[in-house]
Amino acid sequence: TALVVLDAKPLAPGESGPDLTFSSVDEDFYNEQVAQNGVVASVGAGQVMSQRNVMSLMLMASANNYAQSLAAWAFGSEAAYVDAARDWLARQGLTGTTIADATGINPANASTVPDLITLAKLAIADPVVSEIVGTANLEIPDIGLVENRNGLLGVDGIDGIKTGTLDEAGSCLLFSAEHTVGASTVTLVGVVLGGPDHSTINDAVRGLLAQADAGF
């Protein structure tokens, strides 16, 4: 969602971008996500927030309602976002990925390990996305302190990228890490899917990174 929105509404590194003014539609998004047991952050009609902060709430706090609001703002509706996302995926050659909504909470969203690895590379290559996902916490006006839900951030060189949790998918983590190999810095990306909980997959990710490091 972040990459598709930035394709249409680009930001420069450090730029806040245009403001979004929330309405009753955004309050409906909040209520819809609460009903689905999604992750939410508070929102009210008339509230104003920069594009950058909306993206931070979506990527750091996994606020599903803000993902919906961002997509609807960028493309006019969530349905129009889905069309744009499918076009973007086709242009990237990501034929193993299916998008049904902006939040990922719909179990019809699906992907493959090769596609997710490609998405990881695209995410960390984007300076705005990589900076946001590498931020541990951020104070956002009207919201307060937002903490990154990636519990491995800062551990073993890990600097991103995105957690995911769904009944159908289990606990998941798309990750990136910086490793020093001799005089070089190597960026590793990977994904762990279908774990019973995030503690278990965090241990799995650290094990993978240790094996990769030993292999170098």
Short mmCIF file of the C-alpha atoms (twelve columns), coordinates in Angstrom:
data_MODEL
# 
_entry.id   MODEL 
# 
loop_
_atom_site.group_PDB 
_atom_site.id 
_atom_site.type_symbol 
_atom_site.label_atom_id 
_atom_site.label_alt_id 
_atom_site.label_comp_id 
_atom_site.label_asym_id 
_atom_site.label_seq_id 
_atom_site.Cartn_x 
_atom_site.Cartn_y 
_atom_site.Cartn_z 
_atom_site.pdbx_PDB_model_num 
ATOM 1   C CA . THR A 1   0.000   0.000   0.000   1 
ATOM 2   C CA . ALA A 2   2.812   2.398   0.875   1 
ATOM 3   C CA . LEU A 3   4.672   1.757   -2.369  1 
ATOM 4   C CA . VAL A 4   1.554   2.088   -4.528  1 
ATOM 5   C CA . VAL A 5   0.541   5.334   -2.808  1 
ATOM 6   C CA . LEU A 6   4.054   6.760   -3.193  1 
ATOM 7   C CA . ASP A 7   3.945   5.861   -6.875  1 
ATOM 8   C CA . ALA A 8   0.955   8.217   -7.190  1 
ATOM 9   C CA . LYS A 9   1.806   10.693  -4.408  1 
ATOM 10  C CA . PRO A 10  5.618   10.744  -4.125  1 
ATOM 11  C CA . LEU A 11  7.440   12.179  -1.121  1 
ATOM 12  C CA . ALA A 12  11.046  13.290  -0.839  1 
ATOM 13  C CA . PRO A 13  13.078  12.009  2.131   1 
ATOM 14  C CA . GLY A 14  12.224  14.076  5.207   1 
ATOM 15  C CA . GLU A 15  9.240   15.729  3.475   1 
ATOM 16  C CA . SER A 16  5.903   15.752  5.332   1 
ATOM 17  C CA . GLY A 17  3.844   15.998  2.164   1 
ATOM 18  C CA . PRO A 18  0.302   17.315  1.806   1 
ATOM 19  C CA . ASP A 19  -2.201  17.231  4.641   1 
ATOM 20  C CA . LEU A 20  -5.137  14.848  4.809   1 
ATOM 21  C CA . THR A 21  -8.337  16.151  6.403   1 
ATOM 22  C CA . PHE A 22  -10.366 13.316  7.874   1 
ATOM 23  C CA . SER A 23  -14.146 13.043  7.700   1 
ATOM 24  C CA . SER A 24  -16.959 10.775  8.817   1 
ATOM 25  C CA . VAL A 25  -15.820 8.324   6.136   1 
ATOM 26  C CA . ASP A 26  -12.582 7.866   8.067   1 
ATOM 27  C CA . GLU A 27  -14.560 7.332   11.256  1 
ATOM 28  C CA . ASP A 28  -16.443 4.602   9.384   1 
ATOM 29  C CA . PHE A 29  -13.094 3.013   8.430   1 
ATOM 30  C CA . TYR A 30  -12.184 2.997   12.126  1 
ATOM 31  C CA . ASN A 31  -15.444 1.313   13.106  1 
ATOM 32  C CA . GLU A 32  -15.130 -1.198  10.267  1 
ATOM 33  C CA . GLN A 33  -11.675 -2.253  11.447  1 
ATOM 34  C CA . VAL A 34  -12.765 -2.493  15.087  1 
ATOM 35  C CA . ALA A 35  -15.571 -4.820  13.986  1 
ATOM 36  C CA . GLN A 36  -13.009 -7.016  12.185  1 
ATOM 37  C CA . ASN A 37  -10.653 -7.028  15.182  1 
ATOM 38  C CA . GLY A 38  -8.137  -5.022  13.168  1 
ATOM 39  C CA . VAL A 39  -5.426  -2.764  14.559  1 
ATOM 40  C CA . VAL A 40  -6.655  0.831   14.769  1 
ATOM 41  C CA . ALA A 41  -5.552  4.298   15.807  1 
ATOM 42  C CA . SER A 42  -7.990  7.011   16.848  1 
ATOM 43  C CA . VAL A 43  -9.380  9.369   14.232  1 
ATOM 44  C CA . GLY A 44  -12.048 12.083  14.182  1 
ATOM 45  C CA . ALA A 45  -13.825 14.152  11.545  1 
ATOM 46  C CA . GLY A 46  -11.960 17.413  11.007  1 
ATOM 47  C CA . GLN A 47  -8.624  15.978  12.162  1 
ATOM 48  C CA . VAL A 48  -5.683  16.967  9.940   1 
ATOM 49  C CA . MET A 49  -2.505  14.933  9.460   1 
ATOM 50  C CA . SER A 50  0.378   14.942  6.992   1 
ATOM 51  C CA . GLN A 51  0.784   12.173  4.441   1 
ATOM 52  C CA . ARG A 52  4.068   11.223  6.115   1 
ATOM 53  C CA . ASN A 53  2.446   10.777  9.536   1 
ATOM 54  C CA . VAL A 54  -0.437  8.768   8.073   1 
ATOM 55  C CA . MET A 55  2.097   6.459   6.446   1 
ATOM 56  C CA . SER A 56  3.971   6.194   9.732   1 
ATOM 57  C CA . LEU A 57  0.823   5.098   11.561  1 
ATOM 58  C CA . MET A 58  0.188   2.506   8.860   1 
ATOM 59  C CA . LEU A 59  3.733   1.128   8.671   1 
ATOM 60  C CA . MET A 60  4.895   1.458   12.277  1 
ATOM 61  C CA . ALA A 61  1.686   0.865   14.236  1 
ATOM 62  C CA . SER A 62  -0.074  -1.299  11.607  1 
ATOM 63  C CA . ALA A 63  -3.149  0.943   11.892  1 
ATOM 64  C CA . ASN A 64  -5.528  -0.662  9.414   1 
ATOM 65  C CA . ASN A 65  -7.958  2.247   9.417   1 
ATOM 66  C CA . TYR A 66  -5.177  4.641   8.421   1 
ATOM 67  C CA . ALA A 67  -4.224  2.347   5.545   1 
ATOM 68  C CA . GLN A 68  -7.801  2.637   4.295   1 
ATOM 69  C CA . SER A 69  -7.792  6.408   4.745   1 
ATOM 70  C CA . LEU A 70  -4.469  6.775   2.925   1 
ATOM 71  C CA . ALA A 71  -5.598  4.633   -0.005  1 
ATOM 72  C CA . ALA A 72  -8.939  6.426   -0.325  1 
ATOM 73  C CA . TRP A 73  -7.204  9.816   -0.179  1 
ATOM 74  C CA . ALA A 74  -4.642  8.903   -2.835  1 
ATOM 75  C CA . PHE A 75  -7.016  7.230   -5.289  1 
ATOM 76  C CA . GLY A 76  -10.500 8.511   -4.431  1 
ATOM 77  C CA . SER A 77  -11.746 5.219   -2.980  1 
ATOM 78  C CA . GLU A 78  -10.380 1.956   -1.663  1 
ATOM 79  C CA . ALA A 79  -11.734 0.190   -4.759  1 
ATOM 80  C CA . ALA A 80  -9.782  2.560   -6.999  1 
ATOM 81  C CA . TYR A 81  -6.697  1.848   -4.895  1 
ATOM 82  C CA . VAL A 82  -7.143  -1.905  -5.498  1 
ATOM 83  C CA . ASP A 83  -7.218  -1.284  -9.263  1 
ATOM 84  C CA . ALA A 84  -4.071  0.847   -9.015  1 
ATOM 85  C CA . ALA A 85  -2.339  -1.769  -6.853  1 
ATOM 86  C CA . ARG A 86  -3.087  -4.515  -9.350  1 
ATOM 87  C CA . ASP A 87  -1.694  -2.369  -12.153 1 
ATOM 88  C CA . TRP A 88  1.428   -1.592  -10.081 1 
ATOM 89  C CA . LEU A 89  1.953   -5.289  -9.320  1 
ATOM 90  C CA . ALA A 90  1.698   -6.131  -13.018 1 
ATOM 91  C CA . ARG A 91  4.296   -3.476  -13.855 1 
ATOM 92  C CA . GLN A 92  6.652   -4.938  -11.245 1 
ATOM 93  C CA . GLY A 93  6.120   -8.461  -12.567 1 
ATOM 94  C CA . LEU A 94  4.693   -9.619  -9.221  1 
ATOM 95  C CA . THR A 95  2.314   -12.184 -10.658 1 
ATOM 96  C CA . GLY A 96  2.131   -14.217 -7.449  1 
ATOM 97  C CA . THR A 97  0.517   -11.450 -5.402  1 
ATOM 98  C CA . THR A 98  -3.211  -10.767 -5.078  1 
ATOM 99  C CA . ILE A 99  -4.552  -7.546  -3.553  1 
ATOM 100 C CA . ALA A 100 -8.123  -7.297  -2.282  1 
ATOM 101 C CA . ASP A 101 -7.924  -4.292  0.035   1 
ATOM 102 C CA . ALA A 102 -5.513  -1.681  1.376   1 
ATOM 103 C CA . THR A 103 -5.083  -3.122  4.864   1 
ATOM 104 C CA . GLY A 104 -4.179  -6.774  4.333   1 
ATOM 105 C CA . ILE A 105 -6.871  -7.876  6.786   1 
ATOM 106 C CA . ASN A 106 -8.905  -9.475  4.000   1 
ATOM 107 C CA . PRO A 107 -7.731  -13.115 3.719   1 
ATOM 108 C CA . ALA A 108 -8.101  -12.850 -0.071  1 
ATOM 109 C CA . ASN A 109 -4.835  -10.902 -0.028  1 
ATOM 110 C CA . ALA A 110 -2.070  -13.380 -0.809  1 
ATOM 111 C CA . SER A 111 1.517   -13.534 -1.986  1 
ATOM 112 C CA . THR A 112 4.460   -15.873 -2.499  1 
ATOM 113 C CA . VAL A 113 7.902   -15.911 -0.896  1 
ATOM 114 C CA . PRO A 114 9.666   -14.789 -4.139  1 
ATOM 115 C CA . ASP A 115 7.219   -11.875 -4.549  1 
ATOM 116 C CA . LEU A 116 7.627   -10.867 -0.910  1 
ATOM 117 C CA . ILE A 117 11.403  -10.853 -1.262  1 
ATOM 118 C CA . THR A 118 11.058  -8.574  -4.293  1 
ATOM 119 C CA . LEU A 119 8.706   -6.327  -2.308  1 
ATOM 120 C CA . ALA A 120 11.254  -6.220  0.513   1 
ATOM 121 C CA . LYS A 121 13.929  -5.017  -1.908  1 
ATOM 122 C CA . LEU A 122 11.579  -2.378  -3.322  1 
ATOM 123 C CA . ALA A 123 10.618  -1.228  0.174   1 
ATOM 124 C CA . ILE A 124 14.161  -0.713  1.442   1 
ATOM 125 C CA . ALA A 125 15.172  0.914   -1.854  1 
ATOM 126 C CA . ASP A 126 12.526  3.587   -1.259  1 
ATOM 127 C CA . PRO A 127 14.078  6.188   1.081   1 
ATOM 128 C CA . VAL A 128 10.744  7.217   2.621   1 
ATOM 129 C CA . VAL A 129 9.540   3.690   3.351   1 
ATOM 130 C CA . SER A 130 12.932  2.524   4.617   1 
ATOM 131 C CA . GLU A 131 13.208  5.501   6.960   1 
ATOM 132 C CA . ILE A 132 9.713   4.993   8.389   1 
ATOM 133 C CA . VAL A 133 10.048  1.242   8.942   1 
ATOM 134 C CA . GLY A 134 13.425  1.792   10.601  1 
ATOM 135 C CA . THR A 135 11.973  4.264   13.134  1 
ATOM 136 C CA . ALA A 136 11.449  2.836   16.613  1 
ATOM 137 C CA . ASN A 137 8.996   5.461   17.872  1 
ATOM 138 C CA . LEU A 138 7.518   8.759   16.776  1 
ATOM 139 C CA . GLU A 139 5.391   11.470  18.403  1 
ATOM 140 C CA . ILE A 140 2.419   12.316  16.160  1 
ATOM 141 C CA . PRO A 141 0.130   15.273  16.991  1 
ATOM 142 C CA . ASP A 142 -3.387  14.248  18.133  1 
ATOM 143 C CA . ILE A 143 -2.206  10.630  18.426  1 
ATOM 144 C CA . GLY A 144 0.734   10.621  20.838  1 
ATOM 145 C CA . LEU A 145 3.729   8.315   20.923  1 
ATOM 146 C CA . VAL A 146 3.616   5.705   18.152  1 
ATOM 147 C CA . GLU A 147 5.822   2.656   18.630  1 
ATOM 148 C CA . ASN A 148 6.976   0.306   15.894  1 
ATOM 149 C CA . ARG A 149 5.345   -3.116  16.213  1 
ATOM 150 C CA . ASN A 150 8.468   -4.806  14.850  1 
ATOM 151 C CA . GLY A 151 9.945   -6.150  18.080  1 
ATOM 152 C CA . LEU A 152 13.236  -7.010  16.369  1 
ATOM 153 C CA . LEU A 153 14.005  -3.465  15.266  1 
ATOM 154 C CA . GLY A 154 17.577  -2.670  16.264  1 
ATOM 155 C CA . VAL A 155 18.400  -6.301  17.089  1 
ATOM 156 C CA . ASP A 156 21.099  -8.110  15.058  1 
ATOM 157 C CA . GLY A 157 21.225  -5.225  12.584  1 
ATOM 158 C CA . ILE A 158 17.493  -5.449  11.778  1 
ATOM 159 C CA . ASP A 159 16.117  -2.179  10.392  1 
ATOM 160 C CA . GLY A 160 12.680  -3.189  9.018   1 
ATOM 161 C CA . ILE A 161 10.352  -4.009  7.454   1 
ATOM 162 C CA . LYS A 162 6.795   -5.053  8.376   1 
ATOM 163 C CA . THR A 163 4.921   -7.326  10.732  1 
ATOM 164 C CA . GLY A 164 1.722   -9.114  9.759   1 
ATOM 165 C CA . THR A 165 -0.780  -11.051 11.848  1 
ATOM 166 C CA . LEU A 166 -3.955  -12.740 10.643  1 
ATOM 167 C CA . ASP A 167 -5.892  -15.819 11.728  1 
ATOM 168 C CA . GLU A 168 -5.510  -17.334 8.267   1 
ATOM 169 C CA . ALA A 169 -1.824  -16.389 7.868   1 
ATOM 170 C CA . GLY A 170 -0.465  -16.648 11.403  1 
ATOM 171 C CA . SER A 171 2.316   -14.351 12.579  1 
ATOM 172 C CA . CYS A 172 4.599   -13.070 9.818   1 
ATOM 173 C CA . LEU A 173 7.569   -10.753 9.416   1 
ATOM 174 C CA . LEU A 174 9.128   -9.274  6.299   1 
ATOM 175 C CA . PHE A 175 12.582  -8.190  7.453   1 
ATOM 176 C CA . SER A 176 15.792  -6.478  6.429   1 
ATOM 177 C CA . ALA A 177 19.122  -6.398  8.243   1 
ATOM 178 C CA . GLU A 178 22.520  -4.798  7.767   1 
ATOM 179 C CA . HIS A 179 25.489  -7.154  8.281   1 
ATOM 180 C CA . THR A 180 29.168  -6.275  8.272   1 
ATOM 181 C CA . VAL A 181 31.235  -8.719  6.235   1 
ATOM 182 C CA . GLY A 182 34.895  -7.794  6.267   1 
ATOM 183 C CA . ALA A 183 35.074  -4.228  5.011   1 
ATOM 184 C CA . SER A 184 31.618  -4.350  3.394   1 
ATOM 185 C CA . THR A 185 28.069  -3.906  4.603   1 
ATOM 186 C CA . VAL A 186 25.621  -6.460  3.208   1 
ATOM 187 C CA . THR A 187 21.856  -5.952  3.266   1 
ATOM 188 C CA . LEU A 188 19.891  -9.139  3.907   1 
ATOM 189 C CA . VAL A 189 16.149  -9.420  3.321   1 
ATOM 190 C CA . GLY A 190 13.827  -12.288 4.115   1 
ATOM 191 C CA . VAL A 191 10.406  -13.321 5.265   1 
ATOM 192 C CA . VAL A 192 9.026   -15.729 7.837   1 
ATOM 193 C CA . LEU A 193 5.382   -16.743 7.433   1 
ATOM 194 C CA . GLY A 194 2.748   -18.695 9.353   1 
ATOM 195 C CA . GLY A 195 4.253   -18.632 12.830  1 
ATOM 196 C CA . PRO A 196 2.187   -19.381 15.942  1 
ATOM 197 C CA . ASP A 197 3.184   -16.047 17.500  1 
ATOM 198 C CA . HIS A 198 5.668   -13.234 16.992  1 
ATOM 199 C CA . SER A 199 8.018   -14.445 19.713  1 
ATOM 200 C CA . THR A 200 8.491   -17.714 17.825  1 
ATOM 201 C CA . ILE A 201 9.084   -16.079 14.438  1 
ATOM 202 C CA . ASN A 202 11.435  -13.506 15.969  1 
ATOM 203 C CA . ASP A 203 13.595  -16.365 17.216  1 
ATOM 204 C CA . ALA A 204 13.409  -17.937 13.742  1 
ATOM 205 C CA . VAL A 205 14.512  -14.703 12.068  1 
ATOM 206 C CA . ARG A 206 17.469  -14.320 14.423  1 
ATOM 207 C CA . GLY A 207 18.453  -17.917 13.686  1 
ATOM 208 C CA . LEU A 208 18.258  -17.317 9.940   1 
ATOM 209 C CA . LEU A 209 20.430  -14.217 10.235  1 
ATOM 210 C CA . ALA A 210 23.010  -16.046 12.356  1 
ATOM 211 C CA . GLN A 211 23.217  -18.816 9.748   1 
ATOM 212 C CA . ALA A 212 23.559  -16.297 6.918   1 
ATOM 213 C CA . ASP A 213 26.247  -14.407 8.804   1 
ATOM 214 C CA . ALA A 214 28.196  -17.614 9.435   1 
ATOM 215 C CA . GLY A 215 27.880  -18.470 5.742   1 
ATOM 216 C CA . PHE A 216 29.616  -15.253 4.738   1 
# 
